[in-house]
């Protein structure tokens, strides 16, 4: 995956004009506002998330995108799922659809891993937090996704971390029968 040529990184109107000419000719593609990559670059969720994290460092990949990252689903995400603290602005993403979930800043603390990607580091929720989020938003994304994640992620999930994360997100009582069935 290649970045734009070094001559376009110069400051000034001529560099901007050349950049817009490359964009119009299809030699570059716009990912975010002010972020372009080569036109032939194939961008996946991880690449877009890394570029997004450069613009919005509080963004965390979650739900189906995180399940896909952890290989705990057979679903192909229809969008990039991102969690942000409430009150934080999400930059406009042109490369793919993005679904944003706003939450309190305290609930985003300590629940993510930082991954090194081709375009830079990005954050992904831990497998335990991802499963708990899928249960919490089961009415919006579907209960079947949660059940599949539990089934496929049995070896990856730590029951004690899953229990503490469910308690922290206040879904432990409703989630307990599913956990008992899977881990018994």
Order of alpha helices (4+ residues) and beta strands (2+ residues): alpha-beta-beta-alpha-beta-alpha-beta-beta-beta-beta-alpha-alpha-alpha-alpha-alpha
